[in-house]
Each structure stands twice: as C-alpha cells, then as structure tokens.
Amino acid sequence: MLLRLVFFKLWCIAYRSMTTTPTDAADKPAVILVNPQLGENIGTAARAMANFALSELHIVEPRDGWPNDRALSASAGAVQIIEQARLHDTCTQAIEPFNRIYATTARPRGMTQQIMTPQEAAGDMHRRIGNGERIAIMFGRERWGLSNEEVSLADVIITAPVDPEFASINIAQAVLLVGYEWYKPIAASLGMGTGELPAMKGSGLRVRGGEGLATKQDLQGFFAHLEAELEAAGFFKSPAMRPGMIRNLRNMFQRIELSLQEIRTLRGVIASLTRTHLRARKSRTKTNDEVGE
C-alpha cells in the first residue's frame, strides 16, 4: 500500500500539469469537490459517481491532503476515479475547462441566479452536452457547503426538494442524487445482471420462467375449479349472496395479475385441500360404521 501511495503521489504531481480532458468523459458532467474534509467522503462520492457512469473527478484543496488511502478504501471499487482525480488549489482553476457550472446548495444565497431542481438540471445538462458544451457540478464542504464566492462562479444553482427542517445531506448523497437524475434518461436497464439473469430492461411485473401472465381462459378454469370445490364444501351458505361472493373472489384474484405458474400452484393447493377433506370424511364415516357394528 505504501508503494502504491508513493507512486500515486508522483503521478498526481505530473497529472496536475495536464490540461487535456479524457475523451470518454467529455460527454458527461464532471464532479468538483470543494475542500472536502475526509478521505472517506471523497471515496464514497467516487462510488456514487461510478453508480451513474460519471468518471471525471476534480478535487479542490482536500483538507487531509492527497493521495488519501481512506478515499481508495471507501470507493468500493471506484479506484480508477480516485486515481485519475485532478487536483486544484482553487475553484477558479477547477472550472477553467468548462462552459457551464452548476453549484449545489440547500441555502438561499440572495443572488440573482437561475435555480433548478436536480431533475431540471439534468435535462439542461443533456441539452447542453448535446450542443458540445463541457459542464461540471460543484459540491461543497461537509460542514457548511460552498461559500457565496464559490456559488457566484456558477451559472446555475441546484437545490433539491428536502425537508427544510433537516436539509443537510452529505457529499456522497448529493452526488448520488444529482448523478441519478442525470443518468435516468439514458439508462439502458435497471439494476445489474447476474450469471443467471440479465439486468432488467424496465419497471413492471416480472414473470419468472418466461410463461407470462395467465390468460383469461386460464383464469376462468381456475375460477370454475375454486367455485365448484367451495360449493361442495358448503361455503356458499346463502343462495341470495352467492353471486356477490363469487364476484368478490374473482375480482380479488384478477387484481393481482396471476401468472400461469401461479394458477397451476393455486389449483394444486385446492386439489390437495379437497383430497385431505375427502380422506378425513371417509375416515369419519368408517369409524362411525365400526361403532355401529
């Protein structure tokens, strides 16, 4: 680890003099962390960036110095973002390559500036990147955020709808919130794939096994089976109430969008209960006959 950090320090010193931007990050917002206090917070912010395909990190005057082994360990695998982070002495230096800057804050600043929610800002970012602009989002210190001077460097203020009685969120949460809104319109899937199943392509009901939802024919067969067994068991006590009870049962099962496999399972349950009931009845009848003899 010590050798890794020594090499990382030498690499960072050389990298600070570079002015080119990685081409794979040019079509995404960059993240600027201003005077972050703890390495762990830088690491978790990098992890949040990686969740939403953000890769360009700029760090302005980190309090505990750089490199920081705690940032690496807290990144949970987002090591490349940490290792390729650009260091700056001031916010003015950090924003130089960009055409448009967004500053995140929960407090009113008394400035004449455009204010957007994270969702509105994400839409603005996509439009501007589509026009070839380079953009970055500034996030402030853990304890008190960005100064008024730093906010004044931005073109837009991003403020999230939070409880005004408890509006403070940490750096990683802020990066996650804005990153999510940025990534949501371009996300190709939900979650992640596994060795057995691919990532989900959209929201809604997922039917295991690929058989799909039950057809109306499947449902009608299930209803006929259920109602016949309920009739045999004496469930419908009142002939006048029978139609209403059947409608309620059918509506209940139709609301939950049963799959074909679930229909089969339910019919198996009914058949099993019926067999158990019949065996118990036969056993009682046999016992009564033996007693009568």
C-alpha positions in Angstrom: 0.0 0.0 0.0 2.8 2.4 0.8 4.5 1.9 -2.6 1.1 2.4 -4.2 0.6 5.7 -2.5 4.1 6.9 -3.3 3.6 6.1 -7.0 0.1 7.7 -6.8 1.6 10.9 -5.3 4.2 11.2 -8.1 1.5 10.5 -10.7 -0.8 13.2 -9.3 2.0 15.9 -9.3 2.6 15.1 -13.0 -1.1 14.9 -13.8 -1.8 18.4 -12.4 0.1 20.0 -15.2 -2.0 18.3 -17.8 -4.8 20.3 -19.4 -6.4 17.8 -21.8 -9.7 16.1 -20.8 -10.2 12.4 -21.3 -12.4 11.9 -24.4 -14.6 9.3 -22.7 -15.7 11.8 -20.0 -16.3 14.8 -22.4 -20.0 13.8 -22.9 -20.7 13.6 -19.2 -20.8 16.1 -16.3 -17.6 16.4 -14.3 -17.8 16.5 -10.5 -15.9 19.1 -8.5 -15.5 18.5 -4.7 -14.5 21.8 -3.0 -12.3 21.4 0.1 -13.6 18.0 1.2 -12.6 17.2 4.7 -12.4 13.4 4.9 -10.9 10.9 2.5 -13.8 8.6 3.2 -16.2 11.2 1.9 -14.2 11.5 -1.3 -14.2 7.7 -1.7 -18.0 7.4 -1.2 -18.6 10.3 -3.6 -16.5 8.5 -6.2 -18.5 5.3 -5.6 -21.7 7.4 -6.2 -20.2 8.7 -9.4 -19.5 5.2 -10.7 -23.1 4.2 -10.0 -24.2 6.6 -12.7 -21.3 6.4 -15.2 -19.6 9.6 -14.1 -15.9 9.4 -14.3 -14.2 12.8 -14.2 -13.5 14.0 -10.6 -11.8 17.3 -9.7 -10.8 18.0 -6.1 -10.1 21.5 -4.8 -7.8 21.7 -1.8 -8.6 18.5 0.1 -8.2 19.2 3.8 -6.4 15.9 4.6 -4.1 16.1 1.6 -3.8 13.9 -1.4 -3.4 11.0 -2.1 -5.5 9.5 0.6 -5.7 5.8 1.3 -9.1 6.2 3.1 -10.5 7.6 -0.1 -9.3 4.5 -2.0 -10.7 2.0 0.5 -14.1 3.9 0.8 -14.5 4.0 -3.0 -15.7 0.3 -3.0 -14.1 -0.4 -6.4 -14.3 3.0 -8.0 -10.5 3.2 -7.8 -9.9 4.5 -11.3 -12.0 7.6 -10.5 -9.9 8.3 -7.4 -6.6 7.6 -9.2 -7.5 9.9 -12.1 -8.8 12.7 -10.0 -7.4 16.2 -10.8 -6.2 18.4 -8.0 -6.6 22.1 -7.9 -5.7 24.9 -5.5 -8.8 27.0 -6.1 -12.3 26.7 -7.6 -11.3 29.2 -10.3 -8.7 26.7 -11.5 -11.0 23.8 -11.4 -13.7 25.4 -13.5 -11.4 26.7 -16.3 -12.1 23.9 -18.8 -15.9 24.1 -18.6 -18.6 26.1 -20.4 -21.2 25.8 -17.7 -21.1 25.3 -13.9 -23.8 24.0 -11.6 -23.4 24.7 -7.8 -25.3 22.5 -5.3 -26.6 24.2 -2.2 -29.6 23.9 0.2 -29.4 27.5 1.4 -30.8 30.7 -0.3 -27.9 33.0 -1.2 -29.7 36.2 -2.1 -28.2 36.2 -5.6 -29.8 36.7 -8.9 -29.2 33.2 -10.4 -31.1 30.5 -12.1 -32.3 27.8 -9.6 -33.1 24.3 -10.7 -34.1 21.0 -9.1 -31.8 18.1 -9.8 -34.3 16.8 -12.4 -34.5 20.1 -14.2 -30.7 20.5 -14.1 -30.2 17.0 -15.6 -32.4 18.0 -18.5 -30.4 21.2 -19.0 -27.1 19.2 -18.8 -28.2 16.8 -21.5 -29.3 19.6 -23.8 -26.0 21.5 -23.4 -23.8 18.4 -23.7 -25.7 17.7 -26.9 -24.6 21.1 -28.1 -21.0 20.3 -27.4 -20.7 22.2 -24.1 -18.5 20.9 -21.2 -20.2 21.0 -17.9 -19.3 20.4 -14.2 -21.2 20.2 -10.9 -19.7 21.7 -7.7 -20.3 20.2 -4.3 -19.3 21.9 -1.1 -17.7 21.0 2.2 -19.3 18.5 4.6 -19.9 21.1 7.3 -21.1 24.2 5.5 -21.1 23.7 1.8 -19.9 26.2 -0.8 -19.1 29.8 0.1 -21.1 32.7 -1.6 -18.0 33.5 -3.6 -17.8 29.9 -4.9 -21.5 29.8 -5.7 -21.1 33.1 -7.6 -18.8 31.2 -10.0 -21.7 29.0 -11.1 -24.2 29.6 -13.8 -27.0 27.6 -12.1 -27.8 26.7 -8.5 -29.1 23.1 -8.0 -31.4 22.8 -4.9 -33.2 19.6 -4.0 -36.7 19.4 -2.5 -35.9 18.4 1.0 -37.4 18.9 4.4 -36.5 22.5 5.3 -36.2 21.4 8.9 -33.4 19.0 8.0 -32.0 20.0 4.7 -28.3 18.9 5.1 -27.1 15.9 3.1 -23.6 14.6 2.9 -21.3 14.8 -0.2 -21.9 11.3 -1.4 -25.7 11.7 -1.0 -25.6 14.9 -3.0 -23.5 13.3 -5.8 -25.9 10.3 -5.8 -29.0 12.5 -6.1 -27.7 14.6 -9.0 -26.0 11.7 -10.7 -29.2 9.6 -10.6 -31.2 12.3 -12.2 -28.5 12.8 -14.9 -28.3 9.0 -15.7 -32.0 8.2 -15.5 -33.0 9.4 -19.0 -30.1 7.4 -20.7 -30.1 4.3 -18.5 -30.5 1.1 -20.7 -31.5 -1.1 -17.8 -32.4 -1.3 -14.1 -30.0 -2.7 -11.5 -27.5 -5.3 -12.6 -27.3 -8.7 -14.3 -26.2 -11.9 -12.7 -24.8 -15.1 -14.1 -28.3 -16.5 -14.4 -30.3 -13.5 -15.4 -29.7 -10.2 -17.4 -30.3 -6.8 -16.0 -34.0 -5.8 -16.0 -35.0 -3.6 -19.0 -37.8 -1.7 -17.4 -40.2 -1.5 -14.5 -43.4 -3.5 -14.1 -44.3 -7.1 -13.3 -41.6 -9.7 -14.0 -42.9 -13.2 -14.6 -40.4 -16.0 -13.7 -39.9 -18.7 -16.2 -41.0 -16.8 -19.3 -44.5 -18.2 -19.4 -46.2 -14.9 -19.0 -49.4 -13.9 -17.3 -52.3 -16.2 -17.1 -54.8 -15.9 -20.0 -58.5 -15.3 -19.3 -59.1 -18.9 -20.2 -56.6 -20.0 -17.5 -58.4 -17.7 -15.0 -61.9 -19.0 -16.0 -60.7 -22.6 -15.5 -59.3 -21.7 -12.0 -62.5 -19.9 -11.0 -64.6 -22.9 -12.1 -62.4 -25.2 -10.1 -62.4 -23.0 -7.0 -66.1 -22.3 -7.1 -67.0 -26.0 -7.6 -65.0 -27.0 -4.6 -66.3 -24.2 -2.4 -69.8 -25.3 -3.4 -69.1 -28.9 -2.4 -67.7 -27.7 0.9 -70.8 -25.7 1.7 -69.1 -22.3 1.6 -72.0 -20.5 -0.1 -74.5 -20.6 2.8 -77.0 -18.2 1.2 -78.1 -18.7 -2.4 -79.0 -15.0 -2.5 -75.5 -13.9 -1.5 -73.7 -16.5 -3.8 -73.4 -14.2 -6.9 -71.9 -11.4 -4.9 -69.4 -13.6 -3.1 -68.3 -15.1 -6.4 -67.8 -11.6 -7.9 -65.7 -10.6 -4.9 -63.5 -13.7 -5.2 -63.0 -13.2 -8.9 -62.1 -9.5 -8.5 -59.6 -10.3 -5.8 -57.7 -12.8 -7.9 -57.9 -10.7 -11.1 -56.4 -7.7 -9.4 -53.1 -9.5 -8.5 -52.3 -10.4 -12.2 -51.6 -14.1 -11.7 -49.0 -15.9 -13.8 -49.7 -19.3 -15.4 -47.5 -21.0 -12.9 -49.3 -19.3 -10.0 -52.6 -20.5 -11.4 -51.2 -24.1 -11.5 -50.0 -23.7 -7.9 -53.3 -22.4 -6.7 -55.2 -25.3 -8.4 -52.8 -27.7 -6.8 -53.5 -26.2 -3.4 -57.2 -26.6 -4.0 -56.9 -30.2 -5.1 -54.7 -31.0 -2.1 -57.1 -29.5 0.3 -60.0 -31.3 -1.4 -58.2 -34.7 -1.1 -57.4 -34.1 2.6 -61.0 -33.1 3.2 -62.3 -36.2 1.5 -59.9 -38.5 3.3 -61.0 -37.1 6.6 -64.7 -37.6 5.7 -64.1 -41.2 4.7 -62.2 -41.8 7.9 -65.0 -40.4 10.0 -67.6 -42.5 8.0 -65.6 -45.7 8.5 -65.2 -45.0 12.3 -69.0 -44.4 12.6 -69.7 -47.7 10.7 -67.4 -49.7 13.0 -69.0 -48.2 16.1 -72.5 -49.0 14.7 -71.5 -52.7 14.3 
